[in-house]
Amino acid sequence: MVFGLYAEDKRRATRGLWRISEKTLLLSEFGLGGIGAIISAHIFHHKTRKWYFQVVWWLGVILDVSVIVFILKKVNDVALVR
């Protein structure tokens, strides 16, 4: 989802169209996918020079990894109980 937002914003930027707000991009990458934001930013060369985007990307990655670890631990706990 975040990957698509970056792609669309870059498309709009190159065509001079109305853009997706930075607030929307920042909130989506923190809440929905720092990993996708980092990948898409580097593929599309979009928002890579803004330091605050880089900070939020890494916070999003930490959040993503934390959620994955939490889910895997819960799945493992359930498997061990059976």
Biotite code that builds the C-alpha atoms (Angstrom):
import biotite.structure as struc

atoms = struc.array([
    struc.Atom([0.000, 0.000, 0.000], chain_id="A", res_id=1, res_name="MET", atom_name="CA", element="C"),
    struc.Atom([2.731, 2.485, 0.943], chain_id="A", res_id=2, res_name="VAL", atom_name="CA", element="C"),
    struc.Atom([4.724, 1.401, -2.106], chain_id="A", res_id=3, res_name="PHE", atom_name="CA", element="C"),
    struc.Atom([1.756, 2.360, -4.288], chain_id="A", res_id=4, res_name="GLY", atom_name="CA", element="C"),
    struc.Atom([1.365, 5.734, -2.576], chain_id="A", res_id=5, res_name="LEU", atom_name="CA", element="C"),
    struc.Atom([4.992, 6.594, -3.296], chain_id="A", res_id=6, res_name="TYR", atom_name="CA", element="C"),
    struc.Atom([4.668, 5.483, -6.908], chain_id="A", res_id=7, res_name="ALA", atom_name="CA", element="C"),
    struc.Atom([1.526, 7.558, -7.391], chain_id="A", res_id=8, res_name="GLU", atom_name="CA", element="C"),
    struc.Atom([3.008, 10.640, -5.727], chain_id="A", res_id=9, res_name="ASP", atom_name="CA", element="C"),
    struc.Atom([6.127, 10.390, -7.897], chain_id="A", res_id=10, res_name="LYS", atom_name="CA", element="C"),
    struc.Atom([3.938, 10.020, -11.003], chain_id="A", res_id=11, res_name="ARG", atom_name="CA", element="C"),
    struc.Atom([1.966, 13.099, -10.021], chain_id="A", res_id=12, res_name="ARG", atom_name="CA", element="C"),
    struc.Atom([5.155, 15.033, -9.262], chain_id="A", res_id=13, res_name="ALA", atom_name="CA", element="C"),
    struc.Atom([6.639, 14.355, -12.685], chain_id="A", res_id=14, res_name="THR", atom_name="CA", element="C"),
    struc.Atom([3.398, 15.404, -14.403], chain_id="A", res_id=15, res_name="ARG", atom_name="CA", element="C"),
    struc.Atom([2.817, 18.541, -12.354], chain_id="A", res_id=16, res_name="GLY", atom_name="CA", element="C"),
    struc.Atom([-0.435, 17.225, -10.873], chain_id="A", res_id=17, res_name="LEU", atom_name="CA", element="C"),
    struc.Atom([-1.924, 17.621, -7.396], chain_id="A", res_id=18, res_name="TRP", atom_name="CA", element="C"),
    struc.Atom([0.283, 15.687, -4.960], chain_id="A", res_id=19, res_name="ARG", atom_name="CA", element="C"),
    struc.Atom([-0.304, 13.343, -2.053], chain_id="A", res_id=20, res_name="ILE", atom_name="CA", element="C"),
    struc.Atom([0.443, 15.337, 1.099], chain_id="A", res_id=21, res_name="SER", atom_name="CA", element="C"),
    struc.Atom([3.630, 14.681, 3.038], chain_id="A", res_id=22, res_name="GLU", atom_name="CA", element="C"),
    struc.Atom([1.488, 14.160, 6.134], chain_id="A", res_id=23, res_name="LYS", atom_name="CA", element="C"),
    struc.Atom([-0.365, 11.313, 4.407], chain_id="A", res_id=24, res_name="THR", atom_name="CA", element="C"),
    struc.Atom([2.886, 9.744, 3.230], chain_id="A", res_id=25, res_name="LEU", atom_name="CA", element="C"),
    struc.Atom([4.523, 10.012, 6.662], chain_id="A", res_id=26, res_name="LEU", atom_name="CA", element="C"),
    struc.Atom([1.521, 8.613, 8.549], chain_id="A", res_id=27, res_name="LEU", atom_name="CA", element="C"),
    struc.Atom([1.078, 5.748, 6.112], chain_id="A", res_id=28, res_name="SER", atom_name="CA", element="C"),
    struc.Atom([4.725, 4.718, 6.196], chain_id="A", res_id=29, res_name="GLU", atom_name="CA", element="C"),
    struc.Atom([4.873, 4.759, 9.981], chain_id="A", res_id=30, res_name="PHE", atom_name="CA", element="C"),
    struc.Atom([1.590, 2.948, 10.494], chain_id="A", res_id=31, res_name="GLY", atom_name="CA", element="C"),
    struc.Atom([1.460, 0.704, 7.469], chain_id="A", res_id=32, res_name="LEU", atom_name="CA", element="C"),
    struc.Atom([4.912, -0.118, 6.269], chain_id="A", res_id=33, res_name="GLY", atom_name="CA", element="C"),
    struc.Atom([8.317, 1.368, 6.725], chain_id="A", res_id=34, res_name="GLY", atom_name="CA", element="C"),
    struc.Atom([9.836, -1.420, 4.660], chain_id="A", res_id=35, res_name="ILE", atom_name="CA", element="C"),
    struc.Atom([7.656, -0.638, 1.640], chain_id="A", res_id=36, res_name="GLY", atom_name="CA", element="C"),
    struc.Atom([8.383, 3.068, 2.031], chain_id="A", res_id=37, res_name="ALA", atom_name="CA", element="C"),
    struc.Atom([12.147, 2.569, 2.003], chain_id="A", res_id=38, res_name="ILE", atom_name="CA", element="C"),
    struc.Atom([12.032, 0.260, -1.007], chain_id="A", res_id=39, res_name="ILE", atom_name="CA", element="C"),
    struc.Atom([9.720, 2.493, -3.037], chain_id="A", res_id=40, res_name="SER", atom_name="CA", element="C"),
    struc.Atom([11.594, 5.680, -2.133], chain_id="A", res_id=41, res_name="ALA", atom_name="CA", element="C"),
    struc.Atom([14.812, 4.244, -3.505], chain_id="A", res_id=42, res_name="HIS", atom_name="CA", element="C"),
    struc.Atom([13.229, 2.665, -6.580], chain_id="A", res_id=43, res_name="ILE", atom_name="CA", element="C"),
    struc.Atom([11.420, 5.881, -7.526], chain_id="A", res_id=44, res_name="PHE", atom_name="CA", element="C"),
    struc.Atom([14.114, 8.239, -6.115], chain_id="A", res_id=45, res_name="HIS", atom_name="CA", element="C"),
    struc.Atom([11.382, 9.988, -4.165], chain_id="A", res_id=46, res_name="HIS", atom_name="CA", element="C"),
    struc.Atom([11.707, 11.810, -0.824], chain_id="A", res_id=47, res_name="LYS", atom_name="CA", element="C"),
    struc.Atom([15.201, 10.406, -0.290], chain_id="A", res_id=48, res_name="THR", atom_name="CA", element="C"),
    struc.Atom([16.787, 13.773, 0.578], chain_id="A", res_id=49, res_name="ARG", atom_name="CA", element="C"),
    struc.Atom([14.357, 14.716, 3.346], chain_id="A", res_id=50, res_name="LYS", atom_name="CA", element="C"),
    struc.Atom([15.808, 13.682, 6.695], chain_id="A", res_id=51, res_name="TRP", atom_name="CA", element="C"),
    struc.Atom([12.452, 13.398, 8.439], chain_id="A", res_id=52, res_name="TYR", atom_name="CA", element="C"),
    struc.Atom([11.247, 10.847, 5.896], chain_id="A", res_id=53, res_name="PHE", atom_name="CA", element="C"),
    struc.Atom([14.342, 8.768, 6.584], chain_id="A", res_id=54, res_name="GLN", atom_name="CA", element="C"),
    struc.Atom([13.683, 8.893, 10.337], chain_id="A", res_id=55, res_name="VAL", atom_name="CA", element="C"),
    struc.Atom([10.073, 7.795, 9.888], chain_id="A", res_id=56, res_name="VAL", atom_name="CA", element="C"),
    struc.Atom([11.111, 5.034, 7.455], chain_id="A", res_id=57, res_name="TRP", atom_name="CA", element="C"),
    struc.Atom([13.355, 3.479, 10.071], chain_id="A", res_id=58, res_name="TRP", atom_name="CA", element="C"),
    struc.Atom([10.790, 3.930, 12.839], chain_id="A", res_id=59, res_name="LEU", atom_name="CA", element="C"),
    struc.Atom([8.307, 2.201, 10.555], chain_id="A", res_id=60, res_name="GLY", atom_name="CA", element="C"),
    struc.Atom([10.745, -0.648, 9.940], chain_id="A", res_id=61, res_name="VAL", atom_name="CA", element="C"),
    struc.Atom([11.254, -1.061, 13.689], chain_id="A", res_id=62, res_name="ILE", atom_name="CA", element="C"),
    struc.Atom([7.482, -1.120, 14.168], chain_id="A", res_id=63, res_name="LEU", atom_name="CA", element="C"),
    struc.Atom([7.043, -3.629, 11.315], chain_id="A", res_id=64, res_name="ASP", atom_name="CA", element="C"),
    struc.Atom([9.703, -5.958, 12.703], chain_id="A", res_id=65, res_name="VAL", atom_name="CA", element="C"),
    struc.Atom([8.281, -5.662, 16.225], chain_id="A", res_id=66, res_name="SER", atom_name="CA", element="C"),
    struc.Atom([4.809, -6.621, 15.017], chain_id="A", res_id=67, res_name="VAL", atom_name="CA", element="C"),
    struc.Atom([6.186, -9.567, 13.033], chain_id="A", res_id=68, res_name="ILE", atom_name="CA", element="C"),
    struc.Atom([8.180, -10.815, 16.036], chain_id="A", res_id=69, res_name="VAL", atom_name="CA", element="C"),
    struc.Atom([5.134, -10.419, 18.297], chain_id="A", res_id=70, res_name="PHE", atom_name="CA", element="C"),
    struc.Atom([2.923, -12.387, 15.893], chain_id="A", res_id=71, res_name="ILE", atom_name="CA", element="C"),
    struc.Atom([5.513, -15.134, 15.451], chain_id="A", res_id=72, res_name="LEU", atom_name="CA", element="C"),
    struc.Atom([5.900, -15.472, 19.222], chain_id="A", res_id=73, res_name="LYS", atom_name="CA", element="C"),
    struc.Atom([2.127, -15.748, 19.645], chain_id="A", res_id=74, res_name="LYS", atom_name="CA", element="C"),
    struc.Atom([1.897, -18.367, 16.891], chain_id="A", res_id=75, res_name="VAL", atom_name="CA", element="C"),
    struc.Atom([4.768, -20.286, 18.461], chain_id="A", res_id=76, res_name="ASN", atom_name="CA", element="C"),
    struc.Atom([3.139, -20.099, 21.916], chain_id="A", res_id=77, res_name="ASP", atom_name="CA", element="C"),
    struc.Atom([-0.114, -21.488, 20.507], chain_id="A", res_id=78, res_name="VAL", atom_name="CA", element="C"),
    struc.Atom([1.758, -24.275, 18.701], chain_id="A", res_id=79, res_name="ALA", atom_name="CA", element="C"),
    struc.Atom([3.593, -25.244, 21.891], chain_id="A", res_id=80, res_name="LEU", atom_name="CA", element="C"),
    struc.Atom([0.366, -25.419, 23.915], chain_id="A", res_id=81, res_name="VAL", atom_name="CA", element="C"),
    struc.Atom([-1.141, -27.982, 21.543], chain_id="A", res_id=82, res_name="ARG", atom_name="CA", element="C"),
])
